[in-house]
Structure formats: structure tokens, C-alpha cells
């Protein structure tokens, strides 16, 4: 192990209330594309959708005003059902079973933390693993939108069935956000992983941390106020880091 990995292990050993705050870099190692990189979803949305901005395609306005465009894009580009948990998801689930990790706060919407076995997961951008009727509220499984033979998936009541993902122009889920903030406030160690902390308001929640150890694991450096005696930044793929443990 490098000195930084040894230091990370020491922090984990002496901490009792660890919280993980993760972003797209966690899921890209499972083959789920991110949004903003040159190989990400925004830059590879396909000729069919070039006339639309990426933000519009995943917006409430598109869902309501051009639902056929919304669902065509969603079915083609947002299907993560075949993705499998990677080393990061598995390590965090094991850390939770040991009683160390108290919560995963994720910006990702693919449900991979739960598939790995994590229980206390706060999905602050929602999830593709659940759908619901916009009219009556009936819950539908992840497969429903993809398997529907209709361009616009319909509930038995006639309402549109949509993904339970927070779209552009929509508020983040209040309950998940409050639980995430409470967990971060209570943590004695916060691990920020696979995110550049550039997506707001989610990125602002880490400012509620006032515990002992702050750890950042990201392929590229992040400018953040760290105390070299009690904090740590590791610039490596996050799965590579956790596969060492």
C-alpha cells in the first residue's frame, strides 16, 4: 500500500460513523456513462437528438411538452439495468455490514449501491429503478418503461408513467436530502468519491461536515480546503483504491 492508502485505512479503523458521498465516477467503472465528460451522455446523445440541448432532454419541460422525445431518449440512453456493482459498491456494502458506514449519499440514479447490498442509501437525484404514474401515483418497476409497447408508457388509469428521477427544473427529493444532510452532520469521517463537486445543490451538502476526517477520492484533483494532518486526497480511480482493502 502507498502511504495514502495506509493513512486511509488508519482513518477507517479509528472512525465509527463513516458517510460516503458519491458521484458519477463510482458508476462509470460499472460501464454506466457519466454526463459531462467527452465520452459522456451529453456529448454522445446521437444524431436523432442533436437539435436538443442535453439539459432539455432530461427536463420536466421535455417530459410534459414532448413526451415521445423524452421517452425515446430515456430508453436509448438511460438504461443501466445490465450494469453490475463494482469494487466500490461492494466495499461500501461490506463496510456498512461491519457497522462502520452509516450512510451512502449518492448523486447516481442506477441503484447499484442497493444491488451490492447497501441498505442506508440516500438517492438525492432519484432512481431509474422505480417508476410512478403522474396521475394516480401507482408505483411501477424499472422494466415498465422499457417494456411498454406504447411510445408514452401509460398506467391503467390513463396517466403517464415516468421515472422516479429528479429531472431538470424539478426539486430534489426533500426526504432524501434531509436524511443525507443529517448523516453528513453526524459523521466523524466523510469520504467524497467519484465526483468533482460541480453539481449543485447536491455538492453543497458536504459543507455540513464538521467531523474529524475528510477524504476525497477522485481521478482528477479537487480544489478543497483540507487539513493535511487529518484529511486526505487520493487521485486514483475509486474502484482501484477500494480494491486494495
Backbone as CSV, one residue per row, in Angstrom:
resi,resn,N_x,N_y,N_z,CA_x,CA_y,CA_z,C_x,C_y,C_z
1,UNK,0.832,-1.203,0.000,0.000,0.000,0.000,0.870,1.257,0.000
2,UNK,0.407,2.271,-0.689,1.087,3.557,-0.626,0.814,4.194,0.732
3,UNK,1.548,5.256,1.033,1.345,5.959,2.298,-0.083,6.467,2.425
4,UNK,-0.651,6.917,1.309,-2.019,7.452,1.365,-3.041,6.358,1.657
5,UNK,-2.845,5.180,1.098,-3.769,4.084,1.365,-3.639,3.608,2.804
6,UNK,-2.432,3.622,3.332,-2.214,3.274,4.736,-2.922,4.285,5.635
7,UNK,-2.827,5.551,5.264,-3.485,6.600,6.031,-5.003,6.448,5.963
8,UNK,-5.537,6.102,4.787,-6.969,5.882,4.640,-7.429,4.734,5.537
9,UNK,-6.670,3.654,5.562,-7.022,2.520,6.424,-7.023,2.941,7.889
10,UNK,-6.043,3.734,8.292,-5.968,4.219,9.674,-7.214,5.046,10.015
11,UNK,-7.606,5.941,9.105,-8.794,6.762,9.326,-10.036,5.880,9.496
12,UNK,-10.168,4.869,8.627,-11.328,3.979,8.698,-11.345,3.197,10.012
13,UNK,-10.168,2.750,10.440,-10.080,1.958,11.672,-10.501,2.764,12.895
14,UNK,-10.171,4.049,12.914,-10.448,4.847,14.108,-11.788,5.589,14.048
15,UNK,-12.510,5.448,12.936,-13.791,6.137,12.780,-14.953,5.190,13.081
16,UNK,-16.037,5.759,13.606,-17.204,4.965,13.984,-18.465,5.358,13.218
17,UNK,-18.431,6.510,12.576,-19.624,6.992,11.846,-19.148,7.548,10.502
18,UNK,-18.983,6.632,9.546,-18.481,6.991,8.218,-19.664,7.222,7.285
19,UNK,-19.580,8.284,6.494,-20.574,8.558,5.457,-19.841,8.686,4.133
20,UNK,-20.421,8.100,3.101,-19.853,8.188,1.750,-20.738,9.063,0.883
21,UNK,-20.133,10.039,0.216,-20.847,10.920,-0.722,-20.266,10.673,-2.114
22,UNK,-21.079,10.092,-3.013,-20.530,9.666,-4.295,-21.196,10.272,-5.506
23,UNK,-20.441,10.290,-6.603,-20.933,10.817,-7.865,-20.719,9.857,-9.012
24,UNK,-20.736,10.388,-10.229,-20.749,9.571,-11.445,-19.538,8.664,-11.574
25,UNK,-18.387,9.097,-11.018,-17.171,8.292,-11.115,-17.274,6.945,-10.446
26,UNK,-18.232,6.795,-9.545,-18.459,5.490,-8.917,-19.077,4.528,-9.923
27,UNK,-20.020,5.008,-10.714,-20.756,4.137,-11.623,-20.081,3.935,-12.982
28,UNK,-19.232,4.864,-13.389,-18.580,4.692,-14.688,-17.743,3.418,-14.725
29,UNK,-17.242,2.989,-13.564,-16.439,1.769,-13.519,-17.306,0.515,-13.650
30,UNK,-18.628,0.704,-13.653,-19.560,-0.391,-13.971,-20.096,-0.266,-15.390
31,UNK,-19.539,0.673,-16.153,-19.963,0.858,-17.536,-21.121,1.809,-17.722
32,UNK,-21.527,2.485,-16.649,-22.607,3.472,-16.749,-21.988,4.803,-17.153
33,UNK,-22.382,5.390,-18.283,-21.744,6.641,-18.721,-22.074,7.796,-17.787
34,UNK,-21.111,8.705,-17.646,-21.409,9.923,-16.900,-22.088,10.910,-17.846
35,UNK,-22.197,12.145,-17.422,-22.936,13.122,-18.226,-22.020,14.071,-18.985
36,UNK,-21.003,14.611,-18.333,-20.313,15.778,-18.882,-18.937,15.522,-19.486
37,UNK,-18.359,14.345,-19.332,-17.040,14.081,-19.913,-17.156,13.963,-21.437
38,UNK,-16.014,13.920,-22.123,-16.057,13.858,-23.592,-16.694,12.565,-24.084
39,UNK,-16.662,11.529,-23.270,-17.307,10.268,-23.631,-18.663,10.100,-22.954
40,UNK,-19.106,11.158,-22.301,-20.334,11.074,-21.525,-21.592,11.220,-22.346
41,UNK,-22.682,11.121,-21.657,-24.003,11.112,-22.292,-24.285,12.391,-23.070
42,UNK,-23.889,13.517,-22.532,-24.199,14.794,-23.169,-23.511,14.934,-24.526
43,UNK,-22.321,14.390,-24.648,-21.570,14.516,-25.896,-21.781,13.342,-26.842
44,UNK,-22.585,12.386,-26.428,-22.856,11.213,-27.269,-24.348,10.890,-27.276
45,UNK,-25.146,11.927,-27.426,-26.589,11.701,-27.361,-27.163,11.222,-28.688
46,UNK,-26.378,11.269,-29.763,-26.821,10.718,-31.035,-27.435,11.758,-31.947
47,UNK,-27.343,11.498,-33.258,-27.803,12.461,-34.267,-29.286,12.773,-34.118
48,UNK,-30.063,11.784,-33.706,-31.507,11.976,-33.557,-31.826,13.108,-32.583
49,UNK,-30.942,13.336,-31.622,-31.238,14.297,-30.558,-30.333,15.526,-30.576
50,UNK,-29.559,15.691,-31.626,-28.586,16.795,-31.656,-29.236,18.174,-31.585
51,UNK,-30.440,18.303,-32.093,-31.076,19.623,-32.097,-31.571,20.031,-30.711
52,UNK,-31.557,19.072,-29.776,-31.990,19.365,-28.410,-30.773,19.515,-27.490
53,UNK,-30.859,20.422,-26.528,-29.797,20.502,-25.526,-29.904,19.295,-24.609
54,UNK,-28.770,18.821,-24.073,-28.828,17.675,-23.164,-29.720,17.943,-21.957
55,UNK,-29.647,19.163,-21.438,-30.456,19.510,-20.278,-31.957,19.435,-20.593
56,UNK,-32.320,19.826,-21.802,-33.737,19.769,-22.176,-34.226,18.326,-22.260
57,UNK,-33.414,17.436,-22.796,-33.828,16.048,-22.980,-34.148,15.362,-21.654
58,UNK,-33.526,15.848,-20.587,-33.780,15.279,-19.266,-34.459,16.303,-18.367
59,UNK,-35.357,17.050,-18.932,-36.043,18.104,-18.183,-37.527,17.785,-18.003
60,UNK,-38.127,18.442,-17.032,-39.570,18.337,-16.825,-40.326,18.881,-18.041
61,UNK,-39.779,19.932,-18.651,-40.428,20.527,-19.825,-40.523,19.535,-20.972
62,UNK,-39.434,18.792,-21.209,-39.445,17.804,-22.283,-40.442,16.694,-21.977
63,UNK,-40.449,16.215,-20.736,-41.395,15.169,-20.335,-42.834,15.591,-20.584
64,UNK,-43.147,16.825,-20.274,-44.532,17.301,-20.374,-44.891,17.736,-21.795
65,UNK,-43.970,18.452,-22.444,-44.282,19.053,-23.742,-43.962,18.155,-24.938
66,UNK,-42.926,17.329,-24.819,-42.549,16.417,-25.907,-42.276,15.035,-25.329
67,UNK,-43.280,14.396,-24.754,-43.051,13.124,-24.062,-42.484,12.026,-24.957
68,UNK,-42.833,12.023,-26.237,-42.281,10.986,-27.107,-40.770,11.138,-27.256
69,UNK,-40.308,12.374,-27.358,-38.862,12.632,-27.423,-38.209,12.214,-26.113
70,UNK,-38.833,12.597,-24.999,-38.280,12.270,-23.686,-38.106,10.762,-23.522
71,UNK,-39.147,10.000,-23.799,-39.086,8.564,-23.554,-38.197,7.841,-24.563
72,UNK,-38.130,8.350,-25.787,-37.214,7.748,-26.762,-35.771,7.909,-26.280
73,UNK,-35.432,9.112,-25.821,-34.081,9.358,-25.310,-33.828,8.520,-24.056
74,UNK,-34.776,8.499,-23.171,-34.634,7.755,-21.914,-34.374,6.277,-22.178
75,UNK,-35.155,5.693,-23.076,-34.997,4.263,-23.363,-33.646,3.958,-24.013
76,UNK,-33.183,4.873,-24.861,-31.928,4.624,-25.575,-30.690,4.870,-24.706
77,UNK,-30.767,5.868,-23.821,-29.550,6.342,-23.164,-29.486,6.131,-21.648
78,UNK,-30.611,5.839,-21.017,-30.623,5.798,-19.555,-30.809,4.394,-18.992
79,UNK,-30.672,3.405,-19.822,-30.910,2.028,-19.398,-29.648,1.454,-18.743
80,UNK,-29.653,1.358,-17.428,-28.499,0.821,-16.690,-28.833,-0.529,-16.058
81,UNK,-29.875,-1.183,-16.547,-30.324,-2.422,-15.918,-29.287,-3.527,-15.988
82,UNK,-28.433,-3.501,-17.003,-27.431,-4.555,-17.135,-26.148,-4.307,-16.369
83,UNK,-26.022,-3.149,-15.747,-24.804,-2.806,-15.018,-24.710,-3.597,-13.715
84,UNK,-23.495,-3.947,-13.343,-23.250,-4.716,-12.123,-22.440,-3.873,-11.128
85,UNK,-22.658,-4.091,-9.827,-21.854,-3.382,-8.827,-20.370,-3.664,-9.010
86,UNK,-19.555,-2.661,-8.762,-18.105,-2.812,-8.886,-17.452,-2.814,-7.506
87,UNK,-16.116,-2.726,-7.484,-15.367,-2.834,-6.231,-15.786,-1.797,-5.200
88,UNK,-16.128,-0.595,-5.655,-16.548,0.450,-4.721,-17.871,0.106,-4.069
89,UNK,-18.861,-0.269,-4.865,-20.163,-0.636,-4.317,-20.031,-1.785,-3.314
90,UNK,-19.239,-2.784,-3.668,-19.085,-3.965,-2.816,-18.377,-3.619,-1.515
91,UNK,-17.304,-2.815,-1.605,-16.578,-2.412,-0.396,-17.474,-1.634,0.555
92,UNK,-18.250,-0.700,0.016,-19.118,0.118,0.867,-20.202,-0.730,1.539
93,UNK,-20.741,-1.697,0.811,-21.743,-2.584,1.407,-21.135,-3.392,2.548
94,UNK,-19.904,-3.844,2.365,-19.232,-4.603,3.423,-18.912,-3.711,4.613
95,UNK,-18.541,-2.461,4.340,-18.239,-1.518,5.417,-19.497,-1.219,6.238
96,UNK,-20.643,-1.178,5.571,-21.909,-0.985,6.275,-22.218,-2.196,7.158
97,UNK,-21.990,-3.398,6.652,-22.247,-4.609,7.433,-21.367,-4.666,8.679
98,UNK,-20.176,-4.089,8.601,-19.265,-4.048,9.754,-19.679,-2.990,10.770
99,UNK,-20.675,-2.178,10.433,-21.152,-1.158,11.342,-20.415,0.156,11.263
100,UNK,-19.463,0.261,10.344,-18.670,1.487,10.194,-19.409,2.531,9.363
101,UNK,-19.883,2.099,8.214,-20.538,3.016,7.278,-22.006,3.163,7.658
102,UNK,-22.416,4.393,7.925,-23.783,4.640,8.367,-24.701,5.068,7.224
103,UNK,-24.136,5.611,6.151,-24.988,6.063,5.048,-24.170,6.243,3.775
104,UNK,-24.820,5.957,2.649,-24.309,6.311,1.325,-25.209,7.413,0.784
105,UNK,-24.613,8.536,0.459,-25.335,9.631,-0.194,-24.879,9.626,-1.647
106,UNK,-25.787,9.354,-2.559,-25.372,9.220,-3.958,-26.113,10.170,-4.882
107,UNK,-25.362,10.702,-5.841,-25.941,11.502,-6.910,-26.350,10.614,-8.085
108,UNK,-25.976,9.337,-8.034,-26.266,8.416,-9.125,-27.689,7.877,-9.013
109,UNK,-28.214,7.415,-10.135,-29.626,7.020,-10.203,-29.805,5.566,-10.628
110,UNK,-28.722,4.779,-10.594,-28.750,3.432,-11.173,-29.061,2.315,-10.182
111,UNK,-29.127,2.606,-8.889,-29.468,1.586,-7.898,-28.382,0.567,-7.614
112,UNK,-27.145,0.820,-8.047,-26.084,-0.177,-7.895,-25.637,-0.371,-6.445
113,UNK,-25.750,0.673,-5.631,-25.399,0.506,-4.215,-26.312,-0.520,-3.554
114,UNK,-27.603,-0.433,-3.828,-28.540,-1.393,-3.248,-28.305,-2.788,-3.807
115,UNK,-27.970,-2.894,-5.094,-27.706,-4.209,-5.689,-26.491,-4.872,-5.051
116,UNK,-25.558,-4.052,-4.545,-24.367,-4.591,-3.876,-24.659,-4.983,-2.435
117,UNK,-25.796,-4.522,-1.908,-26.161,-4.881,-0.546,-26.253,-3.735,0.431
118,UNK,-25.979,-2.517,0.007,-26.113,-1.367,0.896,-27.579,-1.126,1.212
119,UNK,-27.856,-0.740,2.447,-29.226,-0.519,2.902,-29.519,0.962,3.085
120,UNK,-28.653,1.661,3.781,-28.883,3.081,4.075,-28.333,3.946,2.942
121,UNK,-29.115,4.040,1.879,-28.719,4.774,0.674,-29.693,5.926,0.454
122,UNK,-29.155,7.127,0.361,-29.984,8.303,0.125,-29.719,8.805,-1.294
123,UNK,-30.710,8.608,-2.150,-30.572,8.920,-3.583,-31.098,10.333,-3.816
124,UNK,-30.202,11.300,-3.797,-30.645,12.693,-3.838,-31.021,13.159,-5.244
125,UNK,-30.792,12.326,-6.251,-31.267,12.628,-7.600,-32.301,11.607,-8.078
126,UNK,-32.819,10.807,-7.145,-33.830,9.817,-7.508,-33.213,8.550,-8.068
127,UNK,-34.046,7.742,-8.747,-33.580,6.451,-9.234,-34.340,6.016,-10.483
128,UNK,-33.637,5.303,-11.357,-34.278,4.683,-12.523,-34.889,3.338,-12.161
129,UNK,-34.665,2.893,-10.940,-35.149,1.585,-10.501,-36.630,1.598,-10.132
130,UNK,-37.233,2.767,-10.162,-38.641,2.884,-9.784,-39.327,3.891,-10.695
131,UNK,-40.566,3.601,-11.047,-41.382,4.499,-11.861,-42.718,4.718,-11.157
132,UNK,-43.403,5.774,-11.544,-44.714,6.014,-10.941,-45.627,6.759,-11.914
133,UNK,-46.916,6.589,-11.700,-47.906,7.263,-12.531,-48.029,8.717,-12.099
134,UNK,-47.953,9.630,-13.050,-48.056,11.047,-12.754,-49.472,11.450,-12.364
135,UNK,-50.424,10.565,-12.616,-51.824,10.873,-12.310,-52.249,10.308,-10.956
136,UNK,-52.104,8.983,-10.771,-52.616,8.345,-9.553,-51.524,7.975,-8.562
137,UNK,-50.260,8.034,-8.994,-49.154,7.744,-8.091,-48.782,6.281,-7.973
138,UNK,-49.428,5.396,-8.709,-49.118,3.971,-8.625,-47.653,3.728,-8.987
139,UNK,-46.991,2.852,-8.211,-45.577,2.552,-8.412,-45.417,1.416,-9.424
140,UNK,-44.430,1.570,-10.305,-44.118,0.546,-11.300,-42.627,0.215,-11.240
141,UNK,-42.244,-1.034,-11.591,-40.836,-1.438,-11.543,-40.015,-0.812,-12.666
142,UNK,-38.696,-0.987,-12.574,-37.765,-0.381,-13.534,-38.069,-0.793,-14.969
143,UNK,-38.467,-2.049,-15.171,-38.672,-2.572,-16.523,-39.872,-1.966,-17.241
144,UNK,-40.774,-1.358,-16.510,-42.061,-0.996,-17.099,-41.914,-0.049,-18.290
145,UNK,-41.123,0.992,-18.149,-40.969,1.961,-19.248,-40.320,1.305,-20.460
146,UNK,-39.313,0.463,-20.212,-38.588,-0.169,-21.315,-39.439,-1.223,-22.026
147,UNK,-40.294,-1.889,-21.276,-41.098,-2.972,-21.864,-42.438,-2.514,-22.427
148,UNK,-42.813,-1.295,-22.151,-44.091,-0.798,-22.652,-44.085,-0.751,-24.184
149,UNK,-45.175,-1.184,-24.780,-45.290,-1.154,-26.240,-45.760,0.205,-26.750
150,UNK,-46.089,1.084,-25.816,-46.535,2.426,-26.185,-45.362,3.404,-26.167
151,UNK,-45.365,4.358,-27.069,-44.324,5.388,-27.063,-44.292,6.107,-25.722
152,UNK,-45.478,6.408,-25.204,-45.612,7.050,-23.899,-46.220,6.016,-22.957
153,UNK,-45.458,5.485,-22.011,-45.978,4.426,-21.134,-47.147,4.919,-20.292
154,UNK,-48.191,4.106,-20.234,-49.421,4.514,-19.568,-49.772,3.591,-18.405
155,UNK,-50.336,4.196,-17.395,-50.906,3.492,-16.249,-52.305,2.997,-16.622
156,UNK,-52.849,2.076,-15.825,-54.211,1.613,-16.042,-55.230,2.727,-15.937
157,UNK,-54.887,3.805,-15.205,-55.805,4.929,-15.067,-55.718,5.887,-16.248
158,UNK,-54.744,5.652,-17.150,-54.551,6.519,-18.311,-53.447,7.543,-18.149
159,UNK,-52.907,7.671,-16.924,-51.840,8.630,-16.687,-50.502,8.174,-17.250
160,UNK,-49.592,9.109,-17.440,-48.242,8.802,-17.925,-47.407,8.224,-16.782
161,UNK,-46.711,7.129,-17.068,-45.795,6.534,-16.094,-44.398,7.063,-16.374
162,UNK,-43.799,7.714,-15.394,-42.484,8.324,-15.547,-41.486,7.711,-14.568
163,UNK,-40.210,7.964,-14.820,-39.153,7.515,-13.926,-39.148,8.376,-12.658
164,UNK,-38.715,7.766,-11.570,-38.624,8.493,-10.304,-37.243,9.142,-10.179
165,UNK,-36.864,9.865,-11.224,-35.585,10.590,-11.295,-35.878,12.080,-11.216
166,UNK,-35.031,12.798,-10.494,-35.183,14.246,-10.436,-34.687,14.851,-11.743
167,UNK,-35.590,15.405,-12.517,-35.254,15.996,-13.807,-34.858,17.454,-13.624
168,UNK,-34.243,18.007,-14.646,-34.003,19.449,-14.643,-35.328,20.176,-14.455
169,UNK,-35.297,21.247,-13.677,-36.461,22.085,-13.338,-37.269,21.515,-12.173
170,UNK,-36.871,20.362,-11.632,-37.586,19.765,-10.517,-36.771,19.884,-9.229
171,UNK,-37.455,19.903,-8.107,-36.801,19.961,-6.804,-36.257,18.585,-6.431
172,UNK,-35.148,18.573,-5.711,-34.620,17.308,-5.213,-35.572,16.742,-4.157
173,UNK,-35.575,15.413,-3.993,-36.493,14.792,-3.031,-36.178,15.227,-1.599
174,UNK,-37.133,15.880,-0.976,-36.907,16.522,0.328,-36.467,15.535,1.402
175,UNK,-37.111,14.376,1.453,-36.806,13.408,2.495,-35.375,12.884,2.365
176,UNK,-34.968,12.516,1.145,-33.620,12.003,0.924,-32.574,13.062,1.220
177,UNK,-32.840,14.299,0.827,-31.901,15.388,1.066,-31.718,15.625,2.561
178,UNK,-32.818,15.659,3.310,-32.719,15.913,4.749,-31.972,14.787,5.456
179,UNK,-32.248,13.546,5.079,-31.541,12.415,5.680,-30.053,12.447,5.328
180,UNK,-29.740,12.850,4.104,-28.345,12.956,3.693,-27.610,14.019,4.508
181,UNK,-28.227,15.177,4.665,-27.610,16.261,5.435,-27.434,15.851,6.891
182,UNK,-28.435,15.213,7.479,-28.334,14.769,8.871,-27.189,13.777,9.044
183,UNK,-27.047,12.844,8.100,-25.968,11.858,8.175,-24.603,12.532,8.084
184,UNK,-24.472,13.473,7.161,-23.197,14.177,6.998,-22.862,14.985,8.251
185,UNK,-23.864,15.604,8.860,-23.653,16.366,10.094,-23.148,15.472,11.228
186,UNK,-23.632,14.242,11.282,-23.299,13.332,12.371,-22.013,12.548,12.147
187,UNK,-21.476,12.605,10.938,-20.331,11.772,10.587,-19.045,12.232,11.273
188,UNK,-18.220,11.248,11.668,-16.874,11.595,12.113,-15.860,11.421,10.979
189,UNK,-16.314,10.792,9.873,-15.483,10.665,8.670,-16.377,10.741,7.443
190,UNK,-16.018,11.599,6.518,-16.758,11.739,5.267,-15.826,11.402,4.114
191,UNK,-16.248,10.445,3.296,-15.500,10.096,2.087,-16.271,10.634,0.890
192,UNK,-15.637,11.501,0.118,-16.214,12.035,-1.113,-15.549,11.295,-2.264
193,UNK,-16.332,10.599,-3.083,-15.714,9.760,-4.096,-16.367,9.849,-5.461
194,UNK,-15.537,9.898,-6.506,-16.042,9.853,-7.873,-16.857,11.049,-8.282
195,UNK,-16.550,12.205,-7.715,-17.270,13.419,-8.064,-16.336,14.614,-8.001
196,UNK,-16.553,15.567,-8.911,-15.769,16.802,-8.919,-16.427,17.880,-8.082
197,UNK,-17.550,17.552,-7.452,-18.312,18.500,-6.631,-18.735,19.730,-7.442
198,UNK,-19.169,19.486,-8.673,-19.553,20.590,-9.554,-21.059,20.677,-9.785
199,UNK,-21.821,19.680,-9.286,-23.269,19.668,-9.494,-23.952,20.184,-8.234
200,UNK,-24.634,21.299,-8.385,-25.330,21.909,-7.241,-26.842,21.767,-7.414
201,UNK,-27.592,21.721,-6.300,-27.150,21.978,-4.923,-26.514,20.801,-4.220
202,UNK,-26.495,19.604,-4.825,-26.017,18.414,-4.119,-24.614,18.605,-3.540
203,UNK,-23.712,19.198,-4.323,-22.326,19.339,-3.874,-22.200,20.200,-2.627
204,UNK,-23.154,21.075,-2.410,-23.079,21.963,-1.253,-23.325,21.230,0.052
205,UNK,-23.911,20.038,0.002,-24.261,19.326,1.229,-23.027,18.885,2.011
206,UNK,-21.891,18.687,1.328,-20.685,18.245,2.045,-20.192,19.319,3.012
207,UNK,-20.633,20.554,2.829,-20.222,21.641,3.723,-20.824,21.483,5.120
208,UNK,-21.773,20.580,5.277,-22.343,20.330,6.599,-21.449,19.430,7.445
209,UNK,-20.382,18.910,6.845,-19.488,18.011,7.584,-18.542,18.802,8.482
210,UNK,-18.512,18.421,9.758,-17.598,19.043,10.714,-16.922,17.978,11.579
211,UNK,-16.778,16.782,11.019,-16.161,15.687,11.749,-14.648,15.720,11.689
212,UNK,-14.041,14.574,11.975,-12.580,14.511,12.137,-11.827,14.343,10.823
213,UNK,-12.278,13.422,9.973,-11.518,13.087,8.763,-12.340,13.310,7.501
214,UNK,-11.807,14.095,6.578,-12.418,14.297,5.265,-11.492,13.669,4.228
215,UNK,-12.033,12.749,3.440,-11.244,12.047,2.426,-11.880,12.270,1.060
216,UNK,-11.083,12.665,0.084,-11.546,12.841,-1.292,-10.819,11.823,-2.167
217,UNK,-11.583,11.033,-2.898,-11.010,10.064,-3.841,-11.600,10.358,-5.215
218,UNK,-10.768,10.835,-6.115,-11.232,11.202,-7.452,-10.049,11.134,-8.414
219,UNK,-10.310,10.756,-9.655,-9.206,10.627,-10.610,-8.464,11.940,-10.817
220,UNK,-9.183,13.040,-10.840,-8.562,14.354,-11.010,-8.639,15.134,-9.703
221,UNK,-7.643,15.967,-9.435,-7.623,16.720,-8.176,-8.820,17.657,-8.048
222,UNK,-9.272,17.830,-6.816,-10.353,18.754,-6.487,-9.802,19.825,-5.567
223,UNK,-10.102,21.059,-5.873,-9.685,22.153,-5.006,-10.635,22.218,-3.815
224,UNK,-10.108,21.890,-2.642,-10.941,21.854,-1.439,-10.054,22.142,-0.239
225,UNK,-10.613,22.773,0.754,-9.854,23.162,1.943,-9.632,21.935,2.830
226,UNK,-8.427,21.372,2.793,-8.098,20.169,3.542,-7.017,20.457,4.578
227,UNK,-7.103,19.786,5.715,-6.076,19.837,6.753,-5.162,18.641,6.539
228,UNK,-3.911,18.876,6.210,-3.021,17.771,5.840,-2.792,16.791,7.000
229,UNK,-3.057,17.216,8.217,-2.852,16.339,9.367,-4.012,15.366,9.583
230,UNK,-5.224,15.769,9.167,-6.374,14.905,9.440,-7.235,14.605,8.218
231,UNK,-6.868,15.158,7.072,-7.629,14.941,5.845,-6.741,14.308,4.778
232,UNK,-7.351,13.959,3.654,-6.621,13.206,2.646,-7.280,13.358,1.286
233,UNK,-6.467,13.509,0.237,-6.969,13.454,-1.135,-6.153,12.428,-1.912
234,UNK,-6.862,11.481,-2.539,-6.229,10.432,-3.341,-6.733,10.571,-4.767
235,UNK,-5.823,10.781,-5.701,-6.208,10.961,-7.106,-5.943,9.683,-7.894
236,UNK,-6.885,8.759,-7.734,-6.873,7.465,-8.410,-8.323,7.084,-8.709
237,UNK,-8.534,6.171,-9.653,-9.894,5.647,-9.821,-10.371,5.043,-8.513
238,UNK,-11.585,5.345,-8.119,-12.051,4.960,-6.792,-12.120,3.448,-6.612
239,UNK,-12.494,2.733,-7.668,-12.537,1.281,-7.562,-11.160,0.685,-7.334
240,UNK,-10.147,1.298,-7.918,-8.769,0.840,-7.722,-8.338,1.018,-6.270
241,UNK,-8.796,2.100,-5.662,-8.478,2.347,-4.244,-9.133,1.296,-3.368
242,UNK,-10.426,1.093,-3.516,-11.140,0.203,-2.610,-10.863,-1.272,-2.883
243,UNK,-10.344,-1.598,-4.059,-9.989,-2.984,-4.335,-8.761,-3.407,-3.550
244,UNK,-8.047,-2.438,-2.957,-6.857,-2.732,-2.153,-7.226,-3.197,-0.746
245,UNK,-8.497,-3.002,-0.364,-8.901,-3.310,1.011,-9.564,-4.684,1.120
